[in-house]
Amino acid sequence: MGALFVVVRRVALGCVGLAVPGDTLEDKLRVLESHEMWLELANDGIDEKRLRGILGILPSFKTSIESVQAYLQHDLRMLSAKDRDRKTAVRHVEKTIKIASAVGAQNVVAVATYGKPTVKNPREKCIEIFRHFGELGAEFNVVISIEPLGRNRTTFLPSVSEVCSLIHDVGSDHVRLMADTMHIHANGENVAETIGEYVTEIMELQLRDTNSTPPGQGSIDFGPVLKVVREKFRGLTCLEYQPGSDQQADFTRALEVTKVISVAR
């Protein structure tokens, strides 16, 4: 499986673009560069012109893009009964893989589906689709990580264990597991123990607190979580939360809570 054969490029802590202070991509890259962090880019409909702009900006900064979210999957349905809907969702992930390769990212964050699948035999269809993504990932040297969304966001394989089982059935070195602390907690599971159990399977770990707040502002005890990350985790670690009215204060607080990761690496 991928946990044995895919080598992850070790990097410091990352942050999803929406949580980084700044109005422009240049502003955000400047902030991340000052903290020696990397960027997780969201493919929210990036076209060729915008991609060229991103590629033109990146050489001016030491900050790298290590992961790209297939962000439109929030609204697209890859396990819809409608063939047109499935094809649109698949094309979005395919494009995200190609964007990730173009910007030098290691990883693409994808999901099986939000809500309830309506296609017949959704598990079999999901395996078929992600085997296709694995082949494309091998071609473009990108890993596709499947994010378990939790029971409050999907009825289909909401837990880490269920998605991990699916990934084993996909059987591709370029399809891995992604984990999000908020979703694990929302499922009623112990976050640190779950991460520890699947630590060798996880390509990317997103850190956020309950209600999508920055670490340290919700109900999750990040002490044990960060201990597991610091001592055992070798994948990508990324801040991923919805900033409040004071974006800079949220970012600063999140860094204070998670600084042990950067110090250790």
Backbone bond lengths (Angstrom), bond angles and torsions (degrees), N, CA, C in turn:
res aa  C-N    CA-C-N  psi(-1)  N-CA   C-N-CA  omega(-1)  CA-C   N-CA-C  phi
1 M - - - 1.467 - - 1.515 111.00 -
2 G 1.346 116.01 169.50 1.451 121.74 -177.96 1.497 114.11 -57.78
3 A 1.340 117.97 -32.69 1.453 120.20 -178.07 1.516 110.98 -60.17
4 L 1.330 116.77 -23.49 1.445 120.12 -178.15 1.525 112.98 -93.76
5 F 1.329 117.72 -29.59 1.450 119.68 -167.17 1.521 115.72 -115.17
6 V 1.330 118.83 -23.09 1.452 120.00 -179.98 1.524 109.32 -86.35
7 V 1.310 116.72 123.52 1.455 121.59 -179.72 1.523 109.18 -92.27
8 V 1.326 117.02 122.43 1.456 121.97 179.25 1.527 108.88 -91.10
9 R 1.310 115.70 130.56 1.466 120.69 176.12 1.521 108.61 -71.58
10 R 1.319 117.62 118.17 1.456 121.41 -176.10 1.527 110.64 -71.11
11 V 1.305 115.91 126.22 1.463 122.22 178.91 1.522 108.45 -138.91
12 A 1.317 116.50 166.70 1.454 121.37 179.58 1.533 110.38 -74.96
13 L 1.309 115.62 -167.05 1.453 121.81 -179.62 1.528 111.22 -65.71
14 G 1.326 117.02 141.64 1.454 121.79 176.49 1.513 111.07 -113.65
15 C 1.331 115.93 176.02 1.459 120.93 178.12 1.523 109.26 -149.97
16 V 1.319 116.01 138.33 1.458 120.71 176.39 1.524 109.00 -69.31
17 G 1.315 116.51 143.84 1.459 121.47 -171.34 1.517 115.26 -54.58
18 L 1.343 117.91 -40.48 1.462 119.86 -175.23 1.521 112.55 -64.83
19 A 1.341 118.17 -21.91 1.461 121.48 -178.34 1.523 112.96 -92.18
20 V 1.328 117.36 -7.32 1.470 121.04 -178.70 1.523 109.50 -86.38
21 P 1.323 119.27 128.91 1.468 120.52 177.55 1.527 111.64 -58.92
22 G 1.325 116.04 141.97 1.456 120.76 178.24 1.510 111.76 133.13
23 D 1.330 115.69 150.83 1.463 121.22 -177.78 1.520 113.00 -93.07
24 T 1.320 117.00 -24.98 1.458 121.35 -176.90 1.517 110.08 -123.40
25 L 1.331 115.73 166.58 1.459 119.80 176.65 1.525 110.41 -60.16
26 E 1.331 116.74 -39.72 1.468 119.96 178.43 1.530 110.67 -60.67
27 D 1.327 117.19 -43.29 1.465 120.94 178.58 1.528 110.51 -58.42
28 K 1.306 116.14 -46.64 1.457 121.01 -176.77 1.528 111.29 -67.30
29 L 1.325 117.13 -41.89 1.462 120.28 178.35 1.523 110.96 -63.55
30 R 1.327 116.03 -36.22 1.468 120.32 178.77 1.529 111.10 -64.48
31 V 1.338 115.86 -42.26 1.465 120.43 177.95 1.524 110.43 -63.91
32 L 1.315 117.01 -47.43 1.464 120.83 -179.08 1.526 111.19 -64.32
33 E 1.310 116.83 -39.16 1.464 120.62 178.38 1.522 110.86 -60.32
34 S 1.326 116.80 -39.82 1.467 120.76 -178.65 1.526 111.69 -65.86
35 H 1.334 116.59 -23.19 1.465 120.79 179.53 1.533 112.02 -105.91
36 E 1.322 117.28 6.17 1.468 122.87 -178.73 1.532 110.64 55.81
37 M 1.321 115.13 46.08 1.461 121.97 179.59 1.528 110.26 -112.84
38 W 1.330 115.30 169.00 1.463 120.14 177.42 1.522 109.81 -114.81
39 L 1.321 115.59 165.50 1.464 122.69 -176.13 1.521 111.21 -106.25
40 E 1.350 115.63 136.92 1.455 120.73 165.66 1.522 107.59 -101.33
41 L 1.317 115.53 115.82 1.459 122.88 -176.19 1.520 109.80 -87.67
42 A 1.315 117.46 143.62 1.469 121.70 175.55 1.526 109.05 -104.71
43 N 1.324 116.36 122.32 1.458 119.64 172.87 1.522 107.46 -83.00
44 D 1.320 114.81 88.26 1.460 121.66 -179.76 1.524 111.21 -97.30
45 G 1.328 114.83 24.39 1.465 120.56 -178.74 1.518 111.16 116.25
46 I 1.323 117.42 33.60 1.464 122.40 -178.76 1.528 109.52 -64.26
47 D 1.336 116.13 121.82 1.465 120.42 177.25 1.528 109.67 -98.69
48 E 1.311 116.80 179.97 1.462 121.06 -175.18 1.530 111.94 -62.35
49 K 1.327 116.88 -40.05 1.459 120.34 -179.79 1.526 111.31 -63.38
50 R 1.313 115.42 -45.53 1.474 119.16 179.74 1.525 111.05 -66.56
51 L 1.323 117.13 -38.00 1.464 120.36 177.83 1.520 110.90 -62.30
52 R 1.322 116.68 -41.90 1.468 119.21 177.26 1.527 110.85 -61.22
53 G 1.331 115.92 -37.07 1.454 119.66 177.53 1.517 111.73 -64.62
54 I 1.324 116.83 -43.01 1.466 120.89 178.19 1.531 110.33 -61.93
55 L 1.327 115.82 -46.02 1.465 120.19 -179.67 1.524 111.74 -64.75
56 G 1.340 116.81 -27.68 1.461 120.40 177.17 1.516 112.73 -74.91
57 I 1.340 116.58 -27.87 1.462 121.70 -177.74 1.528 112.06 -83.96
58 L 1.321 117.72 -39.62 1.469 122.14 -171.12 1.529 115.03 -53.37
59 P 1.356 120.10 -40.97 1.467 119.24 -177.58 1.530 114.23 -62.59
60 S 1.330 117.82 -15.95 1.461 120.72 -179.64 1.530 112.25 -82.57
61 F 1.325 117.34 -4.16 1.462 121.17 -176.90 1.527 110.61 -129.84
62 K 1.316 115.91 153.93 1.458 121.44 175.09 1.527 110.99 -82.96
63 T 1.324 116.56 -13.07 1.456 121.52 -179.56 1.527 110.94 -68.43
64 S 1.318 116.38 134.33 1.464 121.20 177.79 1.523 110.46 -105.30
65 I 1.319 115.46 159.88 1.467 122.01 169.22 1.524 105.97 -103.08
66 E 1.318 116.49 117.52 1.459 120.51 -176.28 1.526 112.78 -105.17
67 S 1.333 117.20 -16.77 1.459 120.33 -176.96 1.529 109.53 -148.83
68 V 1.327 115.84 148.47 1.465 121.61 178.55 1.523 108.57 -131.73
69 Q 1.322 116.19 128.61 1.457 120.73 178.36 1.529 111.03 -85.71
70 A 1.329 116.17 135.50 1.470 120.92 169.13 1.530 106.27 -80.16
71 Y 1.315 115.72 74.36 1.464 122.81 -163.29 1.527 113.78 -68.04
72 L 1.328 117.34 -30.06 1.466 119.64 -178.02 1.525 112.56 -70.76
73 Q 1.325 116.98 -6.08 1.460 119.65 175.38 1.529 112.26 -65.45
74 H 1.336 116.66 -13.51 1.459 118.71 172.60 1.534 110.64 -58.17
75 D 1.324 116.36 -31.35 1.467 121.04 -176.32 1.525 113.70 -113.21
76 L 1.317 117.50 -20.91 1.457 121.23 -179.58 1.524 110.36 -86.57
77 R 1.319 117.08 154.93 1.465 121.02 -176.47 1.524 110.25 -126.77
78 M 1.329 115.57 100.41 1.455 121.07 -176.49 1.530 112.55 -74.51
79 L 1.337 116.73 -17.19 1.466 120.43 178.59 1.523 110.94 -114.10
80 S 1.328 115.65 34.15 1.458 121.51 176.01 1.527 110.25 -76.87
81 A 1.316 115.50 151.58 1.465 120.13 174.88 1.524 111.37 -69.83
82 K 1.322 116.86 -18.25 1.461 121.28 -178.92 1.526 109.84 -86.75
83 D 1.324 114.99 121.02 1.455 121.27 -177.55 1.529 111.58 -57.44
84 R 1.319 117.51 -39.61 1.464 121.51 -179.48 1.526 111.26 -63.20
85 D 1.324 116.97 -41.39 1.466 120.34 179.27 1.520 111.05 -64.73
86 R 1.331 116.93 -42.65 1.471 120.39 179.72 1.524 110.48 -63.08
87 K 1.319 117.05 -44.33 1.463 120.34 -178.47 1.531 111.21 -63.76
88 T 1.331 117.32 -39.26 1.466 120.77 178.41 1.524 110.55 -63.00
89 A 1.334 116.88 -43.13 1.464 121.03 179.80 1.522 111.14 -66.52
90 V 1.322 117.19 -41.95 1.467 121.33 179.32 1.528 110.47 -63.49
91 R 1.326 116.83 -42.62 1.471 120.12 179.42 1.527 110.91 -61.33
92 H 1.341 116.83 -36.45 1.466 119.38 179.53 1.524 111.04 -63.47
93 V 1.331 117.33 -43.53 1.463 120.18 178.86 1.530 110.09 -67.56
94 E 1.326 116.70 -40.43 1.472 119.86 176.94 1.523 110.70 -57.63
95 K 1.320 116.38 -45.38 1.463 120.28 179.43 1.520 111.02 -64.94
96 T 1.331 116.46 -37.61 1.459 119.66 179.50 1.518 110.92 -64.53
97 I 1.315 117.59 -38.06 1.473 121.42 176.32 1.521 110.25 -60.62
98 K 1.326 116.91 -43.29 1.466 120.69 -179.69 1.523 111.50 -68.60
99 I 1.339 117.65 -36.43 1.459 121.20 176.05 1.527 109.82 -64.98
100 A 1.329 116.66 -43.93 1.463 120.95 179.12 1.527 110.48 -57.94
101 S 1.314 116.46 -44.80 1.463 120.43 178.48 1.527 111.07 -61.75
102 A 1.334 116.74 -41.95 1.469 121.10 -177.36 1.522 112.02 -64.26
103 V 1.350 117.51 -36.28 1.467 120.49 -177.27 1.522 112.04 -92.40
104 G 1.325 117.90 0.78 1.460 121.57 177.42 1.511 114.58 83.13
105 A 1.339 117.58 20.48 1.464 121.11 -179.35 1.525 110.86 -79.60
106 Q 1.329 115.48 152.08 1.460 121.53 177.76 1.524 112.56 -85.36
107 N 1.327 116.19 -26.04 1.454 119.80 -160.75 1.522 112.49 -139.52
108 V 1.328 114.63 148.74 1.463 122.65 169.73 1.522 107.96 -121.82
109 V 1.319 116.78 129.93 1.460 122.00 176.49 1.526 108.56 -93.13
110 A 1.328 115.76 120.60 1.461 121.48 180.00 1.521 109.37 -132.49
111 V 1.326 116.39 165.60 1.464 122.01 176.12 1.521 108.44 -128.81
112 A 1.339 115.61 162.25 1.462 119.41 174.61 1.525 109.36 -74.80
113 T 1.313 116.83 -56.01 1.460 120.60 175.31 1.522 110.54 -172.04
114 Y 1.311 115.35 146.00 1.454 121.06 166.01 1.535 107.19 -81.85
115 G 1.321 115.59 155.85 1.455 119.63 176.39 1.519 112.80 69.46
116 K 1.323 115.57 -144.58 1.461 122.38 -175.18 1.525 110.37 -112.09
117 P 1.335 117.71 128.15 1.468 118.94 176.94 1.522 110.75 -67.17
118 T 1.325 116.53 145.84 1.461 120.29 179.20 1.529 112.17 -117.74
119 V 1.320 117.43 -7.88 1.457 120.93 177.23 1.529 109.33 -71.89
120 K 1.331 117.29 150.05 1.457 120.69 174.53 1.523 109.85 -69.17
121 N 1.318 116.86 143.17 1.463 122.32 179.20 1.534 111.55 52.05
122 P 1.349 117.88 59.55 1.465 120.66 -174.06 1.523 114.14 -60.25
123 R 1.318 117.01 -35.21 1.471 118.17 -179.08 1.530 111.02 -66.05
124 E 1.315 116.12 -44.64 1.465 120.02 178.90 1.526 111.09 -63.34
125 K 1.336 116.41 -41.37 1.466 120.27 178.62 1.523 110.09 -65.03
126 C 1.326 116.94 -39.68 1.465 120.89 -179.81 1.536 110.60 -64.40
127 I 1.315 116.91 -42.47 1.466 120.60 177.85 1.530 110.08 -61.20
128 E 1.319 116.79 -43.99 1.468 121.45 178.88 1.527 111.16 -59.61
129 I 1.328 115.97 -45.54 1.465 120.41 -177.49 1.525 110.90 -65.95
130 F 1.329 117.23 -43.87 1.458 119.14 -177.14 1.529 112.57 -75.72
131 R 1.304 118.34 -22.79 1.467 119.37 170.07 1.526 109.55 -65.59
132 H 1.311 115.85 -39.04 1.465 120.44 174.80 1.526 110.92 -61.92
133 F 1.334 116.54 -45.78 1.465 119.53 178.14 1.529 110.97 -62.52
134 G 1.332 116.72 -37.04 1.459 119.86 178.08 1.523 112.23 -61.90
135 E 1.322 116.13 -40.54 1.467 120.02 177.18 1.522 110.73 -63.90
136 L 1.336 116.32 -42.34 1.462 120.37 178.43 1.525 110.50 -66.96
137 G 1.334 116.51 -39.13 1.454 120.44 177.41 1.514 111.95 -62.10
138 A 1.324 117.61 -39.21 1.464 121.03 176.99 1.523 110.74 -63.75
139 E 1.325 115.87 -38.69 1.466 120.44 179.25 1.517 111.72 -65.43
140 F 1.336 117.01 -39.44 1.461 121.20 -175.70 1.531 113.41 -102.17
141 N 1.334 117.02 6.31 1.465 122.64 178.20 1.528 111.95 58.04
142 V 1.326 115.05 48.65 1.456 122.58 179.88 1.526 108.82 -133.41
143 V 1.332 116.75 140.50 1.464 121.95 175.07 1.525 109.17 -93.71
144 I 1.322 116.85 139.52 1.461 121.67 175.05 1.524 107.28 -106.28
145 S 1.331 116.76 117.39 1.457 121.98 -177.24 1.526 109.82 -104.57
146 I 1.329 116.17 127.98 1.463 121.19 -178.57 1.525 109.66 -92.71
147 E 1.321 115.86 126.18 1.454 121.83 -178.18 1.528 111.94 -96.39
148 P 1.347 118.97 119.35 1.466 120.67 170.52 1.530 109.30 -70.10
149 L 1.310 117.10 128.68 1.458 121.39 -169.89 1.522 114.84 -94.90
150 G 1.313 117.99 -8.27 1.457 119.91 -178.74 1.512 111.86 86.45
151 R 1.318 115.16 156.57 1.469 121.12 -174.17 1.523 113.55 -68.88
152 N 1.324 117.33 -19.62 1.467 118.79 179.56 1.524 112.33 -83.98
153 R 1.349 117.70 -3.64 1.463 120.30 -179.55 1.519 113.77 -123.14
154 T 1.327 117.43 -16.79 1.461 120.10 179.29 1.522 109.78 -153.81
155 T 1.321 115.96 152.34 1.460 120.90 172.78 1.523 110.73 -97.60
156 F 1.329 117.37 -4.71 1.465 122.01 -172.72 1.527 110.58 -106.18
157 L 1.310 117.02 111.24 1.466 123.28 176.61 1.540 111.33 47.29
158 P 1.330 118.15 61.99 1.458 119.93 -173.81 1.525 115.29 -77.22
159 S 1.337 118.06 -15.76 1.461 120.04 -173.42 1.520 112.82 -102.91
160 V 1.319 115.03 162.24 1.473 121.83 177.46 1.524 110.15 -59.94
161 S 1.322 117.59 -43.55 1.465 120.12 -177.46 1.526 111.72 -63.73
162 E 1.337 117.18 -39.28 1.466 120.83 -179.27 1.524 111.48 -68.78
163 V 1.315 117.01 -42.46 1.467 120.09 179.05 1.527 110.13 -68.43
164 C 1.329 116.65 -37.05 1.461 119.60 178.05 1.527 110.75 -62.22
165 S 1.328 116.93 -40.24 1.461 121.00 177.06 1.524 110.94 -62.60
166 L 1.336 116.62 -41.58 1.466 120.99 176.47 1.521 111.17 -59.89
167 I 1.326 116.37 -44.07 1.464 121.33 -178.24 1.521 110.67 -63.05
168 H 1.320 117.04 -39.42 1.465 119.56 176.59 1.528 110.85 -61.18
169 D 1.328 116.39 -36.75 1.460 119.84 178.37 1.528 112.12 -72.83
170 V 1.325 117.16 -30.92 1.464 120.32 174.37 1.527 109.40 -62.70
171 G 1.329 116.16 -44.04 1.459 121.09 172.21 1.511 115.35 70.70
172 S 1.339 117.83 33.01 1.458 121.41 179.22 1.518 110.31 -115.10
173 D 1.334 116.64 135.32 1.459 120.62 175.54 1.526 112.00 -63.95
174 H 1.324 117.30 -17.77 1.463 121.29 -176.58 1.526 112.46 -103.30
175 V 1.320 117.49 12.85 1.462 121.99 171.60 1.522 107.48 -122.80
176 R 1.327 115.42 117.55 1.459 121.00 -173.44 1.530 110.85 -127.64
177 L 1.305 114.38 -177.67 1.456 122.56 -179.18 1.522 110.27 -97.51
178 M 1.323 116.40 140.91 1.458 122.86 171.71 1.528 106.55 -119.90
179 A 1.320 118.06 146.99 1.463 121.10 -179.50 1.522 109.88 -134.01
180 D 1.319 115.18 145.92 1.463 122.89 -179.01 1.530 107.39 -128.84
181 T 1.329 116.13 124.66 1.464 120.04 -174.87 1.528 112.37 -59.91
182 M 1.332 117.54 -37.56 1.460 120.23 -179.09 1.521 111.25 -64.71
183 H 1.331 117.04 -43.65 1.461 120.31 -178.16 1.535 110.93 -67.61
184 I 1.324 116.89 -39.33 1.468 119.90 177.68 1.523 109.87 -60.44
185 H 1.325 116.20 -46.45 1.464 121.33 -179.84 1.532 110.88 -63.26
186 A 1.338 116.98 -40.79 1.465 121.20 -178.74 1.525 111.65 -64.02
187 N 1.330 117.06 -25.24 1.464 121.30 177.67 1.528 112.12 -80.10
188 G 1.345 116.46 -1.50 1.457 120.09 -179.98 1.512 113.45 81.48
189 E 1.322 117.84 16.28 1.461 121.85 -179.36 1.525 110.88 -97.46
190 N 1.319 115.99 156.64 1.456 121.24 173.78 1.526 107.91 -74.18
191 V 1.322 117.02 118.66 1.465 120.89 -171.79 1.528 111.52 -64.79
192 A 1.323 117.28 -49.88 1.467 120.63 -177.25 1.531 110.93 -63.59
193 E 1.327 117.20 -42.47 1.462 120.15 -179.23 1.523 111.65 -65.88
194 T 1.325 116.78 -39.37 1.469 120.29 179.52 1.522 110.96 -65.50
195 I 1.323 116.30 -45.10 1.467 119.63 178.04 1.524 109.96 -61.98
196 G 1.318 116.80 -42.43 1.459 120.34 179.44 1.510 112.73 -62.02
197 E 1.333 116.53 -38.36 1.462 120.45 -178.99 1.527 112.03 -67.02
198 Y 1.335 116.39 -35.70 1.476 120.26 -175.52 1.529 112.59 -110.61
199 V 1.318 116.75 19.83 1.463 121.00 -170.09 1.530 113.15 -58.89
200 T 1.326 117.75 -33.81 1.467 119.69 -179.69 1.523 112.75 -81.27
201 E 1.332 116.88 -11.79 1.465 121.14 -178.79 1.529 112.12 -92.86
202 I 1.328 116.64 -20.17 1.466 121.41 -170.47 1.524 111.38 -84.51
203 M 1.320 116.26 125.22 1.461 121.84 175.13 1.524 110.64 -83.68
204 E 1.338 116.74 -42.05 1.464 121.08 -179.95 1.522 110.37 -137.52
205 L 1.324 115.44 139.29 1.453 122.79 175.49 1.519 108.89 -118.72
206 Q 1.331 116.31 121.98 1.461 121.04 176.85 1.519 109.50 -98.79
207 L 1.332 115.19 131.06 1.456 121.93 -177.86 1.519 109.93 -103.29
208 R 1.319 116.62 116.67 1.458 121.93 171.15 1.515 108.81 -155.52
209 D 1.301 114.86 156.46 1.451 120.98 -176.38 1.526 110.21 -93.60
210 T 1.325 116.78 -179.17 1.456 121.43 179.59 1.524 110.82 -59.70
211 N 1.328 115.79 149.65 1.468 122.89 -177.61 1.522 111.95 61.29
212 S 1.329 116.03 27.33 1.472 122.96 177.86 1.525 112.66 57.12
213 T 1.333 116.65 35.15 1.463 121.61 176.57 1.523 110.20 -93.12
214 P 1.336 117.87 164.78 1.466 120.43 177.97 1.528 111.30 -62.47
215 P 1.328 118.05 149.57 1.464 120.23 176.32 1.526 111.34 -50.32
216 G 1.328 115.29 133.48 1.452 120.05 179.99 1.511 114.29 97.42
217 Q 1.349 117.38 -4.80 1.466 119.96 -178.62 1.528 113.01 -113.52
218 G 1.323 116.77 9.03 1.463 120.47 -179.98 1.507 111.78 -131.88
219 S 1.329 116.52 -145.79 1.460 122.30 -172.09 1.521 114.55 -101.20
220 I 1.320 118.33 -5.17 1.469 120.60 -177.55 1.525 109.83 -80.50
221 D 1.332 116.10 134.91 1.465 121.63 174.31 1.529 107.41 -85.43
222 F 1.325 116.57 103.33 1.464 120.13 -175.41 1.524 113.09 -82.56
223 G 1.325 118.62 -8.38 1.460 120.21 178.51 1.519 112.29 -57.21
224 P 1.338 118.69 -58.61 1.467 120.49 178.38 1.529 113.17 -63.71
225 V 1.331 116.92 -33.56 1.468 120.42 179.14 1.527 110.16 -63.04
226 L 1.314 116.68 -48.72 1.458 120.76 -177.58 1.528 111.47 -68.24
227 K 1.312 116.99 -28.90 1.462 120.16 176.06 1.526 110.50 -64.16
228 V 1.338 116.32 -44.03 1.466 120.45 177.40 1.528 110.00 -63.43
229 V 1.332 116.53 -44.04 1.465 120.70 -179.46 1.528 110.38 -61.36
230 R 1.305 115.86 -46.51 1.467 120.73 -176.39 1.530 111.92 -65.61
231 E 1.317 116.12 -39.17 1.465 119.43 -172.06 1.527 114.30 -93.08
232 K 1.348 117.56 -27.52 1.461 118.58 -170.25 1.524 115.32 -126.33
233 F 1.325 117.89 -28.08 1.460 119.92 -171.37 1.521 111.84 -81.90
234 R 1.321 117.06 134.95 1.468 121.91 -178.47 1.528 111.93 -123.52
235 G 1.316 117.41 13.50 1.453 120.40 178.62 1.517 112.04 -95.31
236 L 1.320 116.38 -160.38 1.454 122.84 178.46 1.524 109.88 -85.53
237 T 1.329 117.13 134.31 1.460 122.03 178.13 1.518 108.55 -119.13
238 C 1.329 116.53 129.40 1.463 120.73 -170.18 1.520 111.25 -140.22
239 L 1.334 117.10 136.28 1.457 122.06 169.67 1.523 108.43 -75.40
240 E 1.345 116.31 132.08 1.461 119.50 -179.04 1.525 107.84 -147.27
241 Y 1.317 116.39 101.00 1.459 120.49 -178.05 1.521 109.44 -151.86
242 Q 1.336 115.65 167.10 1.459 121.54 176.00 1.529 108.41 -91.95
243 P 1.327 118.57 115.12 1.467 119.46 -179.06 1.525 111.53 -68.80
244 G 1.330 115.34 151.75 1.462 120.49 176.66 1.508 111.35 -89.89
245 S 1.321 116.54 -154.05 1.467 121.03 -176.11 1.522 112.47 -68.96
246 D 1.339 117.23 -26.70 1.470 121.23 178.55 1.522 108.48 -112.08
247 Q 1.328 114.83 86.45 1.466 121.00 -174.91 1.523 111.95 -61.19
248 Q 1.329 117.05 -39.57 1.456 120.57 -179.03 1.529 111.10 -65.66
249 A 1.326 117.64 -42.59 1.466 121.18 179.84 1.523 110.80 -64.21
250 D 1.330 116.78 -40.58 1.464 120.27 178.35 1.522 110.97 -62.94
251 F 1.321 116.03 -43.32 1.469 121.02 -179.25 1.524 110.36 -64.44
252 T 1.308 116.30 -45.31 1.467 121.16 -179.74 1.523 110.73 -61.41
253 R 1.325 116.65 -44.45 1.461 121.02 179.57 1.522 110.94 -64.58
254 A 1.325 117.43 -41.74 1.462 120.82 179.42 1.523 110.98 -61.52
255 L 1.320 116.99 -39.27 1.463 120.77 178.52 1.525 111.12 -67.31
256 E 1.321 116.74 -37.62 1.462 120.26 178.47 1.528 110.93 -63.05
257 V 1.322 116.45 -41.09 1.467 121.17 -178.25 1.523 110.72 -69.27
258 T 1.330 117.47 -37.41 1.463 121.86 -173.24 1.530 114.31 -103.70
259 K 1.312 117.79 10.69 1.467 120.43 -173.35 1.536 112.66 -61.97
260 V 1.337 117.04 -24.55 1.470 119.26 -179.81 1.522 111.79 -61.68
261 I 1.339 116.86 -24.66 1.467 119.59 178.77 1.521 109.79 -69.65
262 S 1.334 116.17 -50.64 1.451 120.43 -178.28 1.523 111.23 -63.90
263 V 1.326 116.12 -39.42 1.470 119.69 -179.83 1.525 110.62 -63.00
264 A 1.343 115.76 -41.46 1.466 120.46 -177.77 1.515 111.48 -68.91
265 R 1.331 118.05 -26.81 1.466 120.26 -174.32 1.510 111.94 -100.55
